[in-house]
């Protein structure tokens, strides 16, 4: 048992082997690969700073107000966050209904999927909050490691980033991946149809019908292009969040496994515990806490930015309809 614990500690991801410095270095590599100057990169950073200061804070406030009004909802159930969407879903439905224009069914699917994506993002923020609450219990347990009651309680807590939450994430991510492929394919087909109509119009002596058909085909190309680009951007957001969620879930599971083995060892030693090893476990968990909280904050930031992107692409697609 002691050997297994020592092996776990030696392999411990509690040491921040995937800390944000790696992310920073990857950003640096990508930046160096671009042809733009450092001046243009500074402009982008300034823009992102302003973007996060105004829109980000406004979204943070709206989400927190929404969560405060739904505290009695079960943690496992999916929230209804349509009030966070822009344009409002009822207004969007009214606009689409009153437009009397041809709207590809894929675009309707795109807007409906954005509802589920928004709901998932809010549930992920709830998972972040839950992880912080669990970490407070762990911190209390680490302050009194000889008292096994807090350790036992923490070891029994569910992982906020696994189970139903992870299944929902995979489902939304897969939907966006499929949708982007469908939109890209539909965009290419519509583009080919525009080219064929243009060729037919040039060959015809009277191209009134062809001109109308070409107009609608060209409009469809623009709509599908906007939706495809939006789905691609949101897919990338979910890629990033997925990697972060996996790291956090693994970190939590590793900590629970280590604590579980410590509890078994304390039981074998009839309550005396292996104090040296226990102190080592406590030290490792305390060292990792700062990294873990930073990762939670970074994930939360990405979720809020994803919510902003969901609304941005909804407006972008609506503007070309």
C-alpha contacts under 8 A as a table, 3 or more apart, distances in Angstrom:
res1	aa1	res2	aa2	distance
1	X	4	X	5.13
1	X	5	X	6.35
1	X	261	X	7.40
1	X	265	X	6.97
2	X	5	X	5.10
2	X	6	X	6.21
2	X	265	X	7.59
3	X	6	X	5.13
3	X	7	X	6.14
4	X	7	X	5.05
4	X	8	X	6.19
5	X	8	X	5.06
5	X	9	X	6.23
5	X	258	X	6.68
5	X	261	X	6.75
5	X	262	X	7.64
6	X	9	X	5.09
6	X	10	X	6.15
7	X	10	X	5.10
7	X	11	X	6.33
8	X	11	X	5.22
8	X	12	X	5.74
8	X	258	X	7.04
9	X	12	X	4.74
9	X	258	X	7.86
9	X	281	X	7.44
9	X	284	X	7.85
12	X	15	X	6.24
12	X	254	X	7.53
13	X	16	X	6.37
13	X	17	X	6.41
13	X	251	X	6.43
13	X	254	X	7.55
14	X	17	X	7.93
14	X	251	X	6.59
14	X	254	X	7.96
14	X	255	X	7.70
14	X	284	X	6.66
14	X	285	X	6.64
14	X	287	X	7.60
14	X	288	X	4.96
15	X	284	X	7.52
15	X	287	X	7.39
15	X	288	X	5.86
16	X	19	X	4.93
16	X	288	X	6.76
16	X	291	X	6.28
18	X	21	X	7.89
18	X	22	X	6.43
18	X	247	X	7.91
19	X	22	X	5.97
19	X	23	X	7.41
19	X	291	X	6.78
19	X	295	X	7.62
20	X	23	X	4.91
20	X	24	X	6.25
20	X	295	X	7.51
21	X	24	X	4.89
21	X	25	X	6.18
22	X	25	X	5.10
22	X	26	X	6.25
23	X	26	X	5.12
23	X	27	X	6.25
24	X	27	X	5.04
24	X	28	X	6.24
25	X	28	X	4.90
25	X	29	X	6.26
26	X	29	X	5.07
26	X	30	X	6.24
27	X	30	X	5.14
27	X	31	X	6.06
28	X	31	X	4.99
28	X	32	X	6.18
29	X	32	X	5.20
29	X	33	X	6.33
30	X	33	X	5.16
30	X	34	X	6.74
31	X	34	X	5.44
31	X	41	X	7.77
32	X	35	X	7.80
36	X	39	X	7.96
36	X	40	X	6.14
36	X	41	X	7.27
37	X	40	X	5.41
37	X	41	X	6.63
38	X	41	X	5.00
38	X	42	X	6.20
39	X	42	X	5.11
39	X	43	X	6.41
40	X	43	X	5.05
40	X	44	X	6.40
41	X	44	X	5.08
41	X	45	X	6.31
42	X	45	X	5.02
42	X	46	X	6.14
43	X	46	X	5.05
43	X	47	X	6.10
44	X	47	X	5.04
44	X	48	X	6.14
45	X	48	X	5.10
45	X	49	X	6.09
46	X	49	X	5.00
46	X	50	X	6.34
47	X	50	X	5.22
47	X	51	X	6.01
48	X	51	X	4.82
48	X	52	X	6.02
49	X	52	X	5.30
49	X	53	X	6.09
50	X	53	X	5.04
50	X	54	X	6.27
51	X	54	X	5.73
51	X	55	X	5.72
51	X	56	X	6.67
52	X	55	X	5.78
52	X	56	X	4.40
52	X	57	X	6.79
52	X	305	X	7.99
53	X	56	X	5.74
53	X	57	X	5.87
54	X	57	X	5.51
54	X	58	X	6.25
55	X	58	X	5.09
55	X	59	X	6.16
55	X	308	X	7.54
56	X	59	X	5.22
56	X	60	X	6.12
56	X	304	X	6.74
56	X	305	X	6.88
56	X	308	X	7.44
57	X	60	X	4.94
57	X	61	X	6.20
58	X	61	X	5.23
58	X	62	X	6.33
59	X	62	X	5.06
59	X	63	X	6.10
59	X	304	X	6.87
59	X	307	X	7.84
59	X	308	X	7.29
60	X	63	X	5.29
60	X	64	X	6.15
60	X	304	X	6.87
61	X	64	X	5.21
61	X	65	X	6.13
62	X	65	X	5.16
62	X	66	X	6.14
62	X	84	X	7.11
63	X	66	X	4.98
63	X	67	X	6.16
63	X	84	X	7.38
63	X	122	X	7.30
64	X	67	X	5.09
64	X	68	X	6.12
65	X	68	X	5.13
65	X	69	X	6.52
66	X	69	X	5.36
66	X	70	X	6.55
66	X	81	X	7.72
67	X	70	X	5.10
67	X	71	X	6.13
68	X	71	X	5.64
70	X	73	X	5.59
73	X	77	X	7.19
73	X	79	X	7.88
74	X	77	X	5.54
75	X	126	X	7.80
76	X	164	X	7.17
76	X	165	X	7.80
78	X	119	X	6.67
78	X	120	X	7.22
78	X	123	X	6.84
79	X	119	X	5.60
79	X	120	X	7.70
79	X	122	X	7.29
79	X	123	X	6.65
80	X	119	X	6.03
81	X	84	X	5.63
81	X	85	X	7.40
81	X	115	X	7.66
81	X	118	X	6.60
81	X	119	X	5.40
81	X	122	X	7.46
82	X	85	X	5.33
82	X	88	X	7.08
82	X	89	X	6.48
82	X	115	X	6.52
82	X	118	X	7.66
82	X	119	X	7.71
83	X	88	X	6.56
83	X	89	X	7.82
84	X	88	X	7.58
84	X	118	X	7.86
85	X	88	X	5.34
85	X	89	X	6.73
85	X	115	X	7.62
85	X	118	X	7.56
85	X	310	X	7.90
85	X	311	X	6.01
86	X	89	X	7.40
86	X	311	X	5.12
86	X	312	X	7.88
86	X	314	X	6.99
86	X	315	X	6.98
87	X	91	X	6.55
87	X	92	X	6.01
87	X	311	X	7.27
87	X	314	X	7.23
87	X	315	X	6.70
88	X	91	X	5.19
88	X	92	X	6.04
89	X	92	X	4.94
89	X	93	X	6.09
90	X	93	X	5.14
90	X	94	X	6.23
91	X	94	X	5.05
91	X	95	X	6.15
92	X	95	X	5.07
92	X	96	X	6.16
93	X	96	X	5.20
93	X	97	X	6.05
94	X	97	X	5.09
94	X	98	X	5.99
95	X	98	X	5.23
95	X	99	X	5.95
96	X	99	X	5.33
96	X	100	X	7.42
96	X	101	X	7.97
97	X	100	X	6.40
103	X	107	X	6.87
103	X	108	X	7.60
103	X	220	X	7.86
103	X	321	X	7.68
104	X	107	X	5.55
104	X	108	X	7.08
104	X	220	X	7.45
105	X	108	X	5.16
105	X	109	X	6.35
106	X	109	X	4.95
106	X	110	X	6.07
106	X	179	X	7.99
106	X	182	X	7.94
106	X	183	X	6.99
107	X	110	X	4.80
107	X	111	X	6.38
107	X	223	X	7.91
107	X	224	X	7.32
107	X	227	X	6.91
108	X	111	X	5.27
108	X	112	X	6.27
109	X	112	X	5.04
109	X	113	X	6.01
110	X	113	X	5.18
110	X	114	X	6.35
110	X	179	X	7.40
110	X	227	X	7.21
110	X	231	X	7.90
111	X	114	X	5.13
111	X	115	X	6.80
111	X	314	X	6.96
112	X	115	X	5.34
112	X	116	X	7.04
113	X	116	X	5.27
113	X	117	X	6.22
113	X	175	X	7.72
113	X	176	X	7.77
114	X	117	X	4.89
114	X	118	X	6.05
114	X	310	X	6.48
114	X	314	X	7.92
115	X	118	X	5.20
115	X	119	X	6.29
116	X	119	X	5.05
116	X	120	X	6.13
116	X	172	X	7.33
117	X	120	X	5.11
117	X	121	X	6.20
117	X	172	X	6.41
117	X	310	X	7.91
118	X	121	X	5.15
118	X	122	X	6.45
118	X	307	X	6.27
118	X	310	X	7.23
119	X	122	X	5.34
119	X	123	X	6.34
120	X	123	X	4.98
120	X	124	X	6.09
120	X	168	X	7.27
120	X	169	X	7.17
120	X	172	X	7.94
121	X	124	X	4.99
121	X	125	X	6.37
121	X	303	X	5.93
121	X	304	X	7.79
121	X	306	X	7.66
121	X	307	X	6.91
122	X	125	X	5.04
122	X	126	X	6.41
122	X	303	X	7.97
123	X	126	X	4.92
123	X	127	X	6.33
123	X	165	X	7.91
124	X	127	X	4.84
124	X	128	X	6.35
124	X	165	X	7.48
124	X	303	X	7.56
125	X	128	X	4.99
125	X	129	X	6.33
125	X	300	X	6.21
125	X	303	X	7.13
126	X	129	X	5.00
126	X	130	X	6.12
127	X	130	X	4.92
127	X	131	X	6.10
127	X	160	X	5.12
127	X	161	X	6.53
128	X	131	X	5.07
128	X	132	X	6.31
128	X	160	X	7.50
128	X	296	X	6.29
128	X	300	X	6.87
129	X	132	X	5.14
129	X	133	X	6.34
130	X	133	X	5.06
130	X	134	X	6.20
130	X	160	X	6.44
131	X	134	X	5.03
131	X	135	X	6.09
131	X	159	X	7.80
131	X	160	X	6.16
132	X	135	X	4.99
132	X	136	X	6.34
132	X	293	X	7.68
133	X	136	X	5.22
133	X	137	X	6.72
134	X	137	X	5.20
134	X	138	X	6.38
134	X	154	X	7.09
134	X	157	X	7.59
135	X	138	X	4.83
135	X	139	X	6.07
136	X	139	X	5.04
136	X	140	X	6.31
137	X	140	X	5.11
137	X	141	X	6.28
137	X	150	X	7.04
137	X	154	X	6.67
138	X	141	X	4.95
138	X	142	X	6.15
138	X	150	X	7.30
138	X	151	X	7.04
138	X	154	X	6.22
139	X	142	X	5.06
139	X	143	X	6.31
139	X	286	X	7.88
140	X	143	X	5.22
140	X	144	X	6.80
140	X	150	X	7.25
141	X	144	X	5.33
141	X	145	X	5.75
141	X	147	X	7.44
141	X	148	X	7.69
141	X	149	X	7.97
141	X	150	X	4.91
141	X	151	X	5.54
142	X	145	X	5.02
142	X	151	X	7.94
142	X	282	X	5.98
142	X	286	X	7.70
144	X	147	X	5.64
145	X	148	X	6.58
145	X	151	X	7.54
145	X	278	X	7.57
145	X	279	X	7.93
145	X	282	X	7.39
146	X	273	X	7.97
147	X	150	X	6.90
147	X	151	X	7.61
148	X	151	X	5.07
148	X	152	X	5.99
148	X	263	X	7.27
149	X	152	X	5.12
149	X	153	X	6.20
150	X	153	X	5.00
150	X	154	X	6.14
151	X	154	X	5.17
151	X	155	X	6.17
151	X	259	X	6.96
151	X	263	X	7.78
152	X	155	X	5.14
152	X	156	X	6.43
152	X	260	X	7.84
152	X	263	X	7.50
153	X	156	X	5.32
153	X	157	X	6.65
154	X	157	X	5.29
154	X	256	X	7.58
155	X	256	X	5.31
155	X	257	X	7.94
155	X	259	X	6.80
155	X	260	X	6.42
159	X	162	X	5.56
159	X	163	X	7.63
159	X	249	X	6.86
159	X	252	X	6.83
159	X	253	X	7.30
160	X	163	X	7.89
160	X	165	X	7.14
160	X	249	X	7.70
161	X	165	X	5.89
161	X	166	X	6.11
161	X	245	X	6.34
161	X	246	X	7.64
161	X	248	X	7.27
161	X	249	X	5.27
162	X	165	X	5.68
162	X	166	X	4.95
162	X	167	X	7.75
162	X	249	X	6.38
163	X	166	X	5.56
163	X	167	X	6.38
164	X	167	X	5.03
164	X	168	X	6.11
165	X	168	X	5.23
165	X	169	X	6.28
166	X	169	X	5.00
166	X	170	X	6.21
167	X	170	X	5.20
167	X	171	X	6.23
168	X	171	X	5.09
168	X	172	X	6.27
169	X	172	X	5.30
169	X	173	X	6.01
169	X	242	X	7.65
170	X	173	X	5.08
170	X	174	X	5.98
171	X	174	X	5.22
171	X	175	X	6.21
172	X	175	X	5.06
172	X	176	X	6.32
173	X	176	X	5.30
173	X	177	X	6.25
173	X	235	X	6.73
173	X	238	X	6.24
173	X	239	X	7.78
174	X	177	X	5.05
174	X	178	X	6.18
175	X	178	X	5.24
175	X	179	X	5.99
176	X	179	X	4.93
176	X	180	X	6.01
176	X	231	X	6.22
176	X	232	X	7.88
176	X	234	X	7.56
176	X	235	X	5.92
177	X	180	X	5.32
177	X	181	X	6.48
177	X	231	X	7.80
177	X	232	X	7.82
177	X	235	X	6.40
178	X	181	X	5.22
178	X	182	X	6.22
179	X	182	X	5.01
179	X	183	X	5.98
179	X	228	X	7.96
179	X	231	X	7.05
180	X	183	X	5.12
180	X	184	X	6.00
180	X	228	X	5.44
180	X	229	X	7.95
180	X	231	X	5.35
180	X	232	X	6.01
181	X	184	X	5.14
181	X	185	X	6.12
182	X	185	X	5.16
182	X	186	X	6.04
183	X	186	X	5.03
183	X	187	X	5.94
183	X	224	X	6.07
183	X	225	X	7.58
183	X	227	X	7.02
183	X	228	X	5.21
184	X	187	X	5.03
184	X	188	X	6.30
184	X	224	X	7.52
184	X	225	X	7.37
184	X	228	X	5.80
185	X	188	X	5.19
185	X	189	X	6.30
186	X	189	X	5.07
186	X	190	X	6.09
186	X	224	X	7.13
187	X	190	X	5.13
187	X	191	X	6.10
187	X	220	X	7.91
187	X	221	X	5.59
187	X	224	X	5.41
187	X	225	X	6.10
187	X	228	X	7.97
188	X	191	X	5.01
188	X	192	X	6.26
189	X	192	X	5.14
189	X	193	X	6.26
190	X	193	X	4.97
190	X	194	X	6.28
190	X	217	X	6.23
190	X	218	X	7.54
190	X	220	X	6.84
190	X	221	X	5.60
191	X	194	X	5.12
191	X	195	X	6.41
191	X	217	X	7.66
191	X	218	X	7.35
191	X	221	X	6.04
192	X	195	X	5.12
192	X	196	X	6.25
193	X	196	X	5.08
193	X	197	X	6.12
193	X	217	X	6.84
194	X	197	X	5.12
194	X	198	X	6.15
194	X	214	X	5.69
194	X	217	X	5.65
194	X	218	X	6.03
195	X	198	X	5.10
195	X	199	X	6.25
196	X	199	X	5.11
196	X	200	X	6.15
197	X	200	X	5.02
197	X	201	X	5.99
197	X	210	X	6.15
197	X	211	X	7.82
197	X	213	X	7.27
197	X	214	X	5.69
198	X	201	X	5.02
198	X	202	X	6.26
198	X	210	X	7.66
198	X	211	X	7.98
198	X	214	X	6.81
199	X	202	X	5.30
199	X	203	X	6.35
200	X	203	X	5.10
200	X	204	X	6.08
200	X	210	X	7.21
201	X	204	X	5.18
201	X	205	X	7.92
201	X	206	X	7.73
201	X	207	X	5.12
201	X	210	X	5.61
201	X	211	X	6.87
202	X	205	X	7.86
202	X	207	X	7.70
204	X	207	X	5.80
207	X	210	X	4.98
207	X	211	X	5.78
208	X	211	X	5.05
208	X	212	X	6.39
209	X	212	X	5.26
209	X	213	X	6.21
210	X	213	X	5.05
210	X	214	X	5.88
211	X	214	X	4.99
211	X	215	X	6.12
212	X	215	X	5.07
212	X	216	X	6.45
213	X	216	X	5.30
213	X	217	X	6.08
214	X	217	X	5.03
214	X	218	X	5.95
215	X	218	X	5.19
215	X	219	X	6.20
216	X	219	X	5.03
216	X	220	X	6.17
217	X	220	X	5.08
217	X	221	X	6.32
218	X	221	X	5.05
218	X	222	X	6.51
219	X	222	X	5.21
219	X	223	X	6.34
219	X	321	X	7.92
220	X	223	X	5.07
220	X	224	X	6.05
221	X	224	X	5.27
221	X	225	X	5.96
222	X	225	X	5.12
222	X	226	X	6.27
222	X	320	X	6.86
223	X	226	X	5.32
223	X	227	X	6.32
223	X	317	X	6.37
223	X	320	X	5.85
223	X	321	X	6.34
224	X	227	X	5.08
224	X	228	X	5.93
225	X	228	X	5.11
225	X	229	X	6.15
226	X	229	X	5.28
226	X	230	X	6.15
226	X	313	X	7.88
226	X	316	X	6.80
226	X	317	X	5.51
226	X	320	X	7.78
227	X	230	X	4.97
227	X	231	X	6.05
227	X	313	X	7.39
227	X	317	X	5.80
228	X	231	X	5.10
228	X	232	X	6.12
229	X	232	X	5.07
229	X	233	X	6.23
230	X	233	X	5.17
230	X	234	X	6.24
230	X	313	X	5.16
230	X	317	X	7.96
231	X	234	X	5.17
231	X	235	X	5.94
232	X	235	X	4.98
232	X	236	X	6.32
233	X	236	X	5.21
233	X	237	X	6.43
233	X	309	X	7.95
234	X	237	X	4.89
234	X	238	X	6.27
234	X	306	X	7.02
234	X	309	X	7.00
234	X	310	X	7.03
235	X	238	X	5.11
235	X	239	X	6.19
236	X	239	X	4.89
236	X	240	X	6.32
237	X	240	X	5.27
237	X	241	X	6.27
237	X	302	X	7.62
237	X	306	X	6.17
238	X	241	X	5.00
238	X	242	X	5.79
239	X	242	X	5.13
239	X	243	X	6.48
240	X	243	X	5.45
240	X	244	X	6.50
241	X	244	X	5.09
241	X	245	X	6.02
241	X	299	X	6.57
241	X	302	X	6.83
241	X	303	X	7.34
242	X	245	X	5.12
242	X	246	X	6.18
243	X	246	X	5.22
243	X	247	X	6.37
244	X	247	X	5.22
244	X	248	X	6.29
244	X	295	X	7.58
244	X	299	X	6.45
245	X	248	X	5.18
245	X	249	X	6.00
245	X	299	X	7.57
246	X	249	X	5.09
246	X	250	X	6.07
247	X	250	X	5.18
247	X	251	X	6.12
248	X	251	X	4.99
248	X	252	X	6.21
248	X	292	X	7.39
248	X	295	X	7.45
248	X	296	X	7.70
249	X	252	X	5.23
249	X	253	X	6.20
250	X	253	X	5.12
250	X	254	X	5.99
251	X	254	X	5.16
251	X	255	X	6.25
251	X	292	X	7.96
252	X	255	X	5.20
252	X	256	X	6.23
253	X	256	X	5.10
253	X	257	X	6.09
254	X	257	X	5.08
254	X	258	X	6.23
255	X	258	X	5.19
255	X	259	X	6.16
255	X	285	X	7.35
256	X	259	X	5.11
256	X	260	X	5.94
257	X	260	X	5.03
257	X	261	X	6.30
258	X	261	X	5.27
258	X	262	X	6.28
258	X	281	X	7.56
259	X	262	X	4.94
259	X	263	X	6.18
259	X	281	X	7.89
260	X	263	X	5.14
260	X	264	X	6.35
261	X	264	X	5.04
261	X	265	X	6.14
262	X	265	X	5.00
262	X	266	X	6.13
262	X	278	X	6.78
263	X	266	X	5.03
263	X	267	X	6.22
264	X	267	X	5.02
264	X	268	X	6.26
265	X	268	X	5.03
265	X	269	X	6.20
265	X	273	X	6.45
265	X	274	X	7.09
266	X	269	X	5.06
266	X	270	X	6.30
266	X	271	X	5.20
266	X	272	X	6.30
266	X	273	X	4.08
266	X	274	X	6.66
267	X	270	X	5.08
267	X	271	X	5.68
267	X	273	X	7.42
268	X	271	X	7.58
268	X	273	X	7.92
269	X	272	X	5.53
269	X	273	X	5.41
269	X	274	X	7.32
270	X	273	X	7.25
272	X	275	X	7.71
273	X	278	X	7.39
274	X	277	X	5.58
274	X	278	X	5.95
275	X	278	X	4.87
275	X	279	X	5.96
276	X	279	X	5.27
276	X	280	X	6.35
277	X	280	X	4.95
277	X	281	X	6.24
278	X	281	X	5.09
278	X	282	X	6.19
279	X	282	X	4.99
279	X	283	X	6.04
280	X	283	X	5.03
280	X	284	X	6.21
281	X	284	X	5.18
281	X	285	X	6.20
282	X	285	X	5.17
282	X	286	X	6.07
283	X	286	X	5.11
283	X	287	X	6.12
284	X	287	X	5.11
284	X	288	X	6.22
285	X	288	X	5.16
285	X	289	X	6.18
286	X	289	X	5.20
286	X	290	X	7.71
287	X	290	X	6.69
287	X	291	X	7.86
288	X	291	X	5.36
288	X	292	X	6.09
289	X	292	X	4.99
289	X	293	X	6.13
290	X	293	X	5.27
290	X	294	X	6.19
291	X	294	X	5.07
291	X	295	X	6.17
292	X	295	X	5.09
292	X	296	X	6.28
293	X	296	X	5.01
293	X	297	X	6.24
294	X	297	X	5.09
294	X	298	X	6.16
295	X	298	X	5.01
295	X	299	X	6.10
296	X	299	X	5.15
296	X	300	X	6.14
297	X	300	X	5.06
297	X	301	X	6.21
298	X	301	X	5.07
298	X	302	X	6.31
299	X	302	X	5.09
299	X	303	X	6.25
300	X	303	X	5.10
300	X	304	X	6.39
301	X	304	X	5.26
301	X	305	X	6.24
302	X	305	X	5.01
302	X	306	X	6.03
303	X	306	X	4.95
303	X	307	X	6.28
304	X	307	X	5.04
304	X	308	X	6.36
305	X	308	X	5.01
305	X	309	X	6.17
306	X	309	X	4.88
306	X	310	X	6.14
307	X	310	X	5.07
307	X	311	X	6.55
308	X	311	X	5.33
308	X	312	X	6.12
309	X	312	X	4.79
309	X	313	X	6.09
310	X	313	X	5.48
310	X	314	X	6.24
311	X	314	X	5.03
311	X	315	X	6.22
312	X	315	X	5.29
312	X	316	X	6.11
313	X	316	X	4.77
313	X	317	X	6.04
314	X	317	X	5.36
314	X	318	X	6.13
315	X	318	X	5.05
315	X	319	X	6.06
316	X	319	X	5.30
316	X	320	X	6.99
317	X	320	X	5.63
317	X	321	X	6.71
318	X	321	X	5.24
